[in-house]
Amino acid sequence: MLRLGHLSACLSLFTLGLCSPLIHAQAPATSAPTLANVAYGSHPKQVLDFWKTPKAGQGPVPLMFFVHGGGWMNGDKANPDFLAKCLESGISVVSINYRLIPDAIAEKVSPPVKACLDDSARALQFVRTKAAEWGVDKQRIAGCGGSAGGFNVLWLALHDDRAEPRSTDPVARESTRLTCVMAFVPQTSLDPKQMRDWIANNDYGHHAFTLPSYQDFLDKRESLMPYIKEFSPYELASKGDPPLYLFYDSVPALGQPHKDPPHSANFGAGLVEKLKTVGVPYEFNYTGAKDVKHPDIFGFLVEQLKP
């Protein structure tokens, strides 16, 4: 059903942003970007690549907006998932780099994860300012990412629109919302207690706040709650948010330990409980899942990006 047999072998690399688990096995050689290293900010990491589909017609085409994984510590915009399939299907692609936690620490951004998320939003707004020039339909932009990149696109989809219509900055005036999201093994919370309740052996997340240990994370939880509520997809989900596709290569078992806590399907199961409550449409695909509408994940993207 999942058609993803090689995913498990990739996950250790996927954490580092070095493996695209869903497409690379069958994709042809990566094509060169139409535009490479386009700056959307002043930092060297604030650059993106754009691929224009060769099947663009007379009107604007949909876009896949890709954010790489790597735990906010490493990774690169090269080789975005679904690149070949998108271009063959009339969907253009953007893949971004963004400031990572070490960059944010160097710039004294507090908490450092804020830089990773702010850059994802700014890059999306910048792309919308280029919509006419690049032939993109700014109303049909899908977010895609794995692990921390999946967190970023979930955050964009679920956060209130950060557009500032009265800003003198044309980029800031653009929307930060997405048409839909495909997220692969994403984390869905930055609440240390919630993560431990979901995954008994979780030890992931304190680096987002430059804390030396998970126990420090738990000890400082109350003082960090304003940030947790601002950053966690779980906290942000509300009625009217766009459809989400969550994929994990494990079986959810809330409250149980997991062999790979940062990529546990329990992150998906925990978020799904909230999505059900608030009425956000979703598909939750995991090892052994039944009755998934789109077992072929790319079918979800195509359906959501129809005119």
C-alpha positions as CSV (number, residue, x, y, z in Angstrom):
1,M,0.0,0.0,0.0
2,L,2.7,2.5,1.0
3,R,4.9,2.0,-2.0
4,L,7.8,3.3,0.1
5,G,9.9,0.2,0.8
6,H,13.2,2.0,0.8
7,L,12.1,4.7,3.4
8,S,13.5,2.9,6.5
9,A,16.9,2.7,5.0
10,C,16.9,6.4,4.3
11,L,15.8,7.7,7.7
12,S,19.2,8.0,9.3
13,L,20.3,10.1,6.3
14,F,16.9,11.9,6.1
15,T,17.5,13.3,9.6
16,L,20.5,15.1,8.1
17,G,18.6,16.3,5.1
18,L,20.6,13.9,2.8
19,C,17.9,11.6,1.6
20,S,14.5,12.2,-0.1
21,P,12.7,9.0,0.9
22,L,9.8,9.1,-1.5
23,I,11.1,10.0,-4.9
24,H,14.8,9.5,-5.3
25,A,14.6,5.8,-6.1
26,Q,12.6,6.3,-9.2
27,A,13.4,9.9,-10.2
28,P,15.6,10.7,-13.1
29,A,18.7,12.8,-12.7
30,T,18.0,16.1,-11.1
31,S,17.5,18.9,-13.5
32,A,19.3,22.2,-13.0
33,P,17.2,25.0,-11.5
34,T,15.7,27.6,-13.9
35,L,17.0,30.1,-11.3
36,A,19.6,29.2,-8.7
37,N,20.5,30.8,-5.4
38,V,18.0,33.6,-5.6
39,A,18.3,35.8,-2.5
40,Y,15.2,36.5,-0.5
41,G,17.2,38.1,2.3
42,S,20.7,39.4,3.2
43,H,22.1,36.3,5.0
44,P,24.0,33.8,2.8
45,K,21.5,31.0,3.8
46,Q,18.5,33.1,2.7
47,V,18.5,31.8,-0.9
48,L,16.3,29.6,-2.9
49,D,16.2,27.6,-6.2
50,F,13.3,27.8,-8.7
51,W,12.4,25.2,-11.3
52,K,9.8,26.3,-13.9
53,T,7.8,23.4,-15.3
54,P,8.3,22.9,-19.0
55,K,4.6,22.2,-19.2
56,A,3.5,25.7,-18.2
57,G,0.5,26.8,-20.3
58,Q,-0.9,30.2,-21.0
59,G,-1.9,30.9,-17.4
60,P,-0.1,30.7,-14.0
61,V,0.8,27.2,-12.7
62,P,0.8,25.7,-9.2
63,L,3.9,25.5,-7.1
64,M,5.5,23.1,-4.6
65,F,7.4,25.0,-1.9
66,F,10.0,22.7,-0.4
67,V,11.8,23.0,2.9
68,H,14.6,20.6,3.7
69,G,15.0,18.7,6.9
70,G,18.1,18.3,9.1
71,G,16.9,19.1,12.6
72,W,17.4,22.8,12.0
73,M,21.1,22.0,12.3
74,N,22.1,21.1,8.8
75,G,20.7,20.2,5.3
76,D,20.4,21.9,2.0
77,K,17.9,22.9,-0.7
78,A,19.4,20.5,-3.3
79,N,17.2,17.7,-4.7
80,P,13.7,18.5,-3.3
81,D,11.3,15.6,-3.1
82,F,8.9,15.1,-6.0
83,L,11.0,17.4,-8.3
84,A,10.7,15.3,-11.4
85,K,7.1,14.4,-10.9
86,C,6.1,18.0,-10.3
87,L,7.8,19.3,-13.4
88,E,6.3,16.5,-15.5
89,S,2.9,17.3,-14.1
90,G,2.9,21.1,-14.8
91,I,3.9,22.1,-11.2
92,S,6.8,24.4,-10.7
93,V,9.1,24.0,-7.7
94,V,10.9,26.2,-5.2
95,S,13.3,24.8,-2.7
96,I,14.8,27.0,0.0
97,N,17.8,27.3,2.3
98,Y,17.2,29.1,5.6
99,R,19.2,30.1,8.7
100,L,19.9,27.2,10.9
101,I,20.2,27.1,14.6
102,P,24.0,27.7,14.6
103,D,23.4,30.7,12.3
104,A,20.6,32.0,14.6
105,I,22.9,31.6,17.7
106,A,25.6,33.6,15.9
107,E,23.1,36.4,15.2
108,K,21.7,36.2,18.7
109,V,18.2,35.3,17.6
110,S,16.2,34.1,20.6
111,P,15.0,31.5,20.6
112,P,17.1,30.3,17.7
113,V,14.4,28.2,16.1
114,K,12.5,31.5,15.4
115,A,15.0,32.2,12.6
116,C,14.3,28.9,10.9
117,L,10.6,29.6,10.9
118,D,10.8,33.3,10.1
119,D,13.0,32.5,7.1
120,S,10.5,29.9,5.8
121,A,7.7,32.5,6.0
122,R,9.8,35.3,4.4
123,A,10.8,33.0,1.5
124,L,7.2,32.1,0.8
125,Q,6.2,35.7,0.8
126,F,9.1,36.5,-1.5
127,V,8.0,33.8,-3.9
128,R,4.5,35.3,-4.0
129,T,6.1,38.7,-5.1
130,K,7.6,36.8,-8.0
131,A,4.4,35.0,-9.0
132,A,3.7,37.1,-12.1
133,E,7.3,37.0,-13.3
134,W,7.7,33.3,-12.7
135,G,4.3,32.3,-14.0
136,V,3.1,31.0,-10.6
137,D,-0.4,30.9,-9.2
138,K,0.0,32.4,-5.7
139,Q,-3.3,30.8,-4.7
140,R,-2.0,27.3,-5.4
141,I,1.1,26.7,-3.4
142,A,1.7,23.4,-1.6
143,G,4.2,23.1,1.2
144,C,6.4,20.0,1.4
145,G,9.1,18.9,3.8
146,G,10.5,16.2,5.9
147,S,11.4,16.1,9.6
148,A,12.2,19.7,10.7
149,G,11.3,20.8,7.2
150,G,7.9,19.2,7.6
151,F,7.6,21.1,10.9
152,N,8.3,24.3,9.1
153,V,5.6,23.8,6.4
154,L,3.1,22.6,9.0
155,W,3.8,25.8,11.0
156,L,3.2,27.9,7.8
157,A,-0.1,26.1,7.1
158,L,-1.5,26.3,10.6
159,H,-0.2,29.7,11.7
160,D,-2.4,32.8,11.3
161,D,-1.5,34.6,8.1
162,R,1.6,36.9,8.8
163,A,0.8,39.2,5.9
164,E,1.0,42.9,6.8
165,P,-1.2,44.6,4.2
166,R,-0.2,48.1,5.2
167,S,3.6,47.4,5.2
168,T,5.8,49.5,3.0
169,D,7.7,46.3,2.3
170,P,6.1,44.5,-0.7
171,V,7.3,41.1,0.5
172,A,5.8,41.6,4.0
173,R,2.4,42.4,2.4
174,E,2.2,38.8,0.9
175,S,0.4,35.9,2.5
176,T,2.3,33.1,4.4
177,R,-0.5,30.5,4.1
178,L,-0.4,27.4,2.0
179,T,-3.0,25.5,-0.1
180,C,-2.0,22.2,1.5
181,V,1.0,20.4,3.1
182,M,2.7,17.1,2.6
183,A,4.9,16.4,5.7
184,F,7.1,13.3,6.1
185,V,8.0,12.2,9.6
186,P,7.6,15.7,11.0
187,Q,7.7,16.8,14.6
188,T,4.4,18.4,15.5
189,S,5.1,19.9,18.9
190,L,7.8,21.7,20.8
191,D,6.1,21.2,24.2
192,P,8.6,19.0,26.2
193,K,5.9,17.5,28.4
194,Q,3.5,16.8,25.5
195,M,6.3,15.2,23.5
196,R,7.2,12.9,26.5
197,D,3.5,12.1,27.0
198,W,3.4,11.0,23.3
199,I,6.8,9.4,23.1
200,A,8.1,8.1,26.4
201,N,11.8,8.3,25.4
202,N,11.7,11.5,23.5
203,D,14.9,13.5,23.9
204,Y,14.4,15.9,20.9
205,G,13.7,19.6,20.9
206,H,15.8,21.4,23.6
207,H,18.3,22.5,20.9
208,A,15.6,24.7,19.5
209,F,15.9,26.8,22.6
210,T,19.7,26.4,23.1
211,L,19.1,24.4,26.2
212,P,21.8,21.9,27.3
213,S,19.5,19.0,28.2
214,Y,15.9,17.7,27.9
215,Q,15.6,18.1,31.7
216,D,16.4,21.8,31.3
217,F,13.7,21.9,28.7
218,L,11.2,20.4,31.1
219,D,12.3,22.6,34.0
220,K,11.9,25.8,31.9
221,R,8.7,24.7,30.2
222,E,6.4,27.3,31.9
223,S,8.6,30.2,31.0
224,L,8.8,28.9,27.4
225,M,5.1,28.4,26.9
226,P,4.6,31.6,25.0
227,Y,7.1,30.4,22.4
228,I,5.7,26.9,22.5
229,K,2.2,28.2,21.7
230,E,3.6,30.4,18.9
231,F,5.7,27.6,17.3
232,S,4.1,24.3,17.8
233,P,1.8,23.1,14.9
234,Y,-0.4,21.3,17.5
235,E,-1.1,24.6,19.3
236,L,-1.8,26.5,16.1
237,A,-4.3,24.1,14.4
238,S,-7.7,25.6,14.0
239,K,-10.8,25.4,11.9
240,G,-10.3,26.7,8.3
241,D,-6.7,25.5,8.1
242,P,-5.7,23.8,4.8
243,P,-5.6,20.0,4.2
244,L,-2.6,18.1,5.6
245,Y,-0.9,14.9,4.6
246,L,1.2,13.2,7.3
247,F,3.4,10.3,6.5
248,Y,5.4,8.1,9.0
249,D,7.2,4.8,8.4
250,S,6.2,3.4,11.8
251,V,3.1,2.4,13.7
252,P,1.6,5.0,16.1
253,A,1.4,3.9,19.8
254,L,0.8,7.0,21.9
255,G,2.7,7.0,25.2
256,Q,5.1,4.3,24.2
257,P,8.8,4.7,23.5
258,H,10.1,4.6,19.9
259,K,13.3,3.4,18.3
260,D,13.6,6.8,16.5
261,P,11.8,9.3,18.7
262,P,12.2,12.4,16.5
263,H,10.4,10.6,13.6
264,S,7.9,8.6,15.6
265,A,4.4,8.2,14.2
266,N,3.2,9.3,17.6
267,F,3.9,12.9,16.5
268,G,1.3,12.3,13.8
269,A,-1.2,10.6,16.1
270,G,-0.9,13.4,18.6
271,L,-1.5,16.1,16.0
272,V,-4.4,14.1,14.4
273,E,-6.3,14.2,17.8
274,K,-6.2,18.0,17.6
275,L,-7.1,18.1,13.8
276,K,-10.2,15.9,14.5
277,T,-11.3,18.2,17.3
278,V,-11.0,21.5,15.3
279,G,-12.1,20.1,11.9
280,V,-8.9,20.4,9.8
281,P,-8.9,17.9,6.9
282,Y,-6.0,15.5,6.9
283,E,-4.7,12.1,5.7
284,F,-2.6,10.1,8.2
285,N,-0.5,7.5,6.4
286,Y,1.8,5.2,8.5
287,T,3.0,1.6,8.4
288,G,-0.1,-0.6,8.3
289,A,-2.6,2.3,7.8
290,K,-5.8,1.3,6.2
291,D,-8.3,3.3,4.0
292,V,-5.8,6.1,3.2
293,K,-7.4,8.0,0.4
294,H,-4.1,8.7,-1.4
295,P,-1.7,5.8,-0.8
296,D,0.2,7.3,-3.7
297,I,1.2,10.5,-1.9
298,F,1.7,12.5,-5.1
299,G,-1.9,12.0,-5.9
300,F,-2.8,14.1,-2.9
301,L,-0.6,17.0,-4.2
302,V,-2.2,16.9,-7.6
303,E,-5.7,16.8,-6.3
304,Q,-5.1,19.7,-3.9
305,L,-3.5,21.9,-6.6
306,K,-6.2,21.5,-9.2
307,P,-7.6,24.9,-10.3
